[in-house]
Amino acid sequence: MDMWLTLITSLPTGNATDRMRAWRALKASGAAVLRDGVYLLPDNARCSETFTGIAADVLAAEGSALVLRVEEPAAGRFANLFDRTPEYTALLPEVVKAQASLSPQTIPDAVKQVRKLRKQFAALSEIDFFPGSAQMQIESVLQDLEAAIARVQTPDEPQPVGGDVTRRQISEYQGRVWATRKRPWVDRMASAWLIRRFIDPNASFVWLDSPDQCPSDALGFDFDGATFSHVGNRVTFEVLAASFNLESPSMKRLGYLVHFLDVGGMPTPEALGVESVLSGIRSSVEDDAQLMEVACGVFDGLLSSFEKGIVL
């Protein structure tokens, strides 16, 4: 039989503010209600910390609170109390509406909407202790919406190809010419930084008006048919990091940031601030080589902060 955590609590009826605070904390925790004043969560360290914190707040407000480990009865179906399907399903009409109205003119609103939906999805996933098909369905339709926005917003963005990432040796990629599309945005900026800092310090870069102008001796990146581009669910930066075995925890965290800003997905805490900085740099620096150099400073700082465990 499975073990669970219960929180048994009550607050004085006259203390409306503290009662509301406790109710909001319990709702945010994803706890199921067994009966009035009795709440349930899976028995794990994170949920134990959640209930302990809520109990402490209730006690501080002169209420009563007790956290207990309990054994699920033989006929119990406690997991069914945590079915998030209705909550996931409630997100679907908003996704469909955003996709149906998508056009070059509605892109700003669509970007705001998909980020709002991603935030709601992330919060819901955080308390989805028994994820199933509903979560996978919403994840899939959100990815489809993000891909559709990317196609309208930047129609020349590369399309992902299937297969595995090819592993490569850094020693074989020294002093090379690397080519990508001009006026780089986050994935191309970050990829150029990764190449310069960790793969090929003596690299030279060519900024292309069109991918079909790529020199025959150049290593293309981040366009269809390039040596390095999107593979599966990975953007070019993530592919380069995986190809050259550069996937440290800090680099992976940077990859999540680049992925979100390039094609969407799970948001990262620093994403909007970094997007604002890079957008400002891009709008004020016209020369692509100079733009890359300035952007490299941003990515240097980000990686350093991630390595030191700084929360942005």
N, C-alpha and C positions, 0 to 999 in steps of 0.2 A: 504494500500500500504506500501511496505517496504521502510525503509530509508537506504541510503548508504552514503559513504564518497567519495568525489572526490578530487583529487589533480590536479590542473591546473598549469602547470609549463613550463618554458622555460629557456634556458641557452644560453649565447653568443656562436655562432657557432665556434669561434676561441678558446674556452676553452675546448679542447678535453679531458683533464684529468678529469676535474670536470663533464663533460657530461658523461664520462664513469663510474665515481663513482656513479653518480645519477642513471644511467641505471642499474648498478649492484644491487644497493639497492632496486630499484623498482622490479627487477626480483626476488630477494631473498624474497621480501615481499609477492609475489604471486598476486600482483595487476593485474587487467585486464585492457586492453587498450581500451578506448572508441573511441578515435581518437588521432592523434598526439598531445602529450603534455597533454592529459587528461586521468587520471588513476582512477580506481575504486576499492574500498574495502568495505567489509561489515561494517556497523556502529556499532562498539564495541570499548571498551576502548583500547584494544591492537592495533587494526588497526589505531585508532586515534593517538596513540603514535607513531606508525610507520610513518604515513604520516607527522605528525608534525615534527619529527626528520629529515626526508628527506627534507621537506620544509625549515627548518632552514639551512641545509647544502647548499641548492640551493641559498638561499638569501645571505649566507656568501660568495658565489662565484659570487656575483653580478648578479644573475639571478632573475627571478620572480617566485613566488610560492604562491598559495592560496588553502587552504583546506576548503571545503564546505560540509555541509550535504545536500543531495538532496533526493527527493522522486521519487521512481521508477514509470515511466509512467504506465498507466493502461495496455497497451499492451507490457510492457517491460518483458524481460526474462533475467535479469541481472545474475541470478544464473547460467545460461547456459554458461556464459563466464568463469566460474571457473571450468569447467569440467577437472579433472586431469586424466581421463582414458588413454589418449595416453601416458602420462608420466609414469603411473603405468605399462602399457603394455610394455613399453620399458625395464623395469626391468626383465620381465618374461624370455626372452631368456637366460640371464645371470644365472638366478636361475636354469633353466633346464640344461644348460651346466655344471654347477658346480655339479649338482646331478648325471648327466650321467657319469661323469669322476671320481666319488668318489671311492676311494680305500684306504687301509692303507698307501700307498705311497703318495697319493695326499692330505692327511689330512691337512698338514700345509698350503698348498695353498688354500684349501677349507675353512679353518677357516678364513684366511685373506679375501677371497672373500665374505663370508657371512657377515662378519663385515662391509665390504665396502658397500654391498647391504643394510644392516640394517641402516647404516648411511644415505644412499641416501633415503631410505624409510622413515626414521624419519624426514628428512628435507622436503620431499614431503608431509608427513602427517601434518606437522606443518602449511603448507599453503593450506591444503585441507579444505576449509571452509564448504563444503557440501559433506562430505564423503559418498560413496556409495559402490556398489558391487565390483568395481575395487580395492579399498583399502582392502576390506575384502579378496578378492582372493589372492592378493600378500602377505598379512599377513599370510594366510593359507599356501601358498607354501613355504614361508620363514620358517615357523614353521616346515614344513615337511623336509626341507633341514637341519635345525638345529638338528632335531631328528635323521635324517639319519647319520649326522656327529657324533653325540653322540654315536650311535650304533656301528659305525666302530671304533671310537676312544676309547670307553670304553664299550665293549660288555656286561660287567656285571652290567652296570647301571640299576637301577630299571625302570620298565615300569609303567607309571601312571595308576591308577585305577579310575573308575568313582565314582560318589556319592559325598556326602557332608563330610566335615571334622567333626569328632566327637569331641564335647566339653568335656573337662576333668578338674578335680580339682587338682591343684598342691599338695594339702595336701595328696592326695592318691598316690603320686609318689615320696616318700621320701626314701633316703637310698637304692635305687635300683641299680641293675646291668644293664647296658646299653651296647648293642653289635652292632657293625657295621663292615663293611669290613676293612681290614687293609690297610695301606698306604692311609689315607684319603686325599681327595681333597676338594675343597671349600665347597660343600654342607655338607659333613660329618664333616669337620672342624667347620663350622659355627653352625651346629646342636649340636655338642658336647659342643661348647662354650655356646650356649643358654641353654642347659641342666644344665651345671655346674653353670652358673651365675644366672639363673632366675627360673629354675624348680626344680632341685635336687642338692643343693650345696654339699651334701655328696655322690654323685653318684660315682660309680666305673665303669670303662670302659673295655670292652673286644674287642680286635681287631681280627677279624676272617679271617682265610685263605679262608674260603668258607662259605656262608650263612647257609648251612646245618649243620654247626658245632655250631650254636647258642645254648647256654645252654637253657634248658627248663624254667628256672626261670628268664631269661634275657629279657629285653625290646629291641627288635631289631629296628634299624632305618636305613633307606636308603638302603634297598635291597628288592627284591620281596618277599612278604609274611611277611614283618616286621610289627611290631605294628605301626610304623610311617614311611611312605614313600611317594612317589609322589601321589598326588590326583588331578585329572583333570590337570589343568595348573599350579599347585603349586608344587614346589620342596619341599624336606623334611623340610628344614629350615622354609619355609612359612607355611607348615602344622603344625609343632610344635608350631609356634607362634600363629597360629589361634586356635589350640586345647586348649592352655592354656591361651587364652585371653591376649596375649602379643603384640598385634598389635598397638603399639603407632606409631605416624607419623615417628619417627626416626627409629623404628624397621622395619616398612614397607619399608623405603628407603633402609635399609640394606638388606631387603629381595629382593628388585629389583636388587641390586648388585649381590647377591648370585645367583639369578635366571639366570641373564645374563651370569655369568661366568660358571654356571653349564650346562644349556641347551640352551643358546642363548635367543634371544628376543630383546627388546628395550635396547640399550646400556645406561650405566650410565657414567657420566663424569669421575669418579674415577676408573672405572673398570680395565683399562689396567695397571695402576700403582699398584693396589691391586693384580692383577693377577701376576705381575712380582715379588712382594714381597713374596706372598705365594708360588710361584714356586721356588724361591730361598731358602726359608725355607725348603720346602719339599725335595729339592735335597741335602741339607746339613745336615739334621737331620734324622738319620736312625731309631731311636726308636719312635714308634707311640705315646706313652704316652708323651714323651718329645715334640714331634712335636705338639701335641694338646695344651700343655701348652704354647709353643711359639706362636702358632697361636691365642690363646686366647688373648694375649696381643695386637695383630693386631686388632681383633674385638672389644676389649675394647676401643682402640683408635678411631676406626671408629665410634662407637656408640656415644662416647663422643663428637666427632666433629660434628656429625649430630644433636645432642641435642643442641649444642651451635650455630647451624646454620652456621657452617664454610663451605665455598665452597672450595672443594679440587681441 
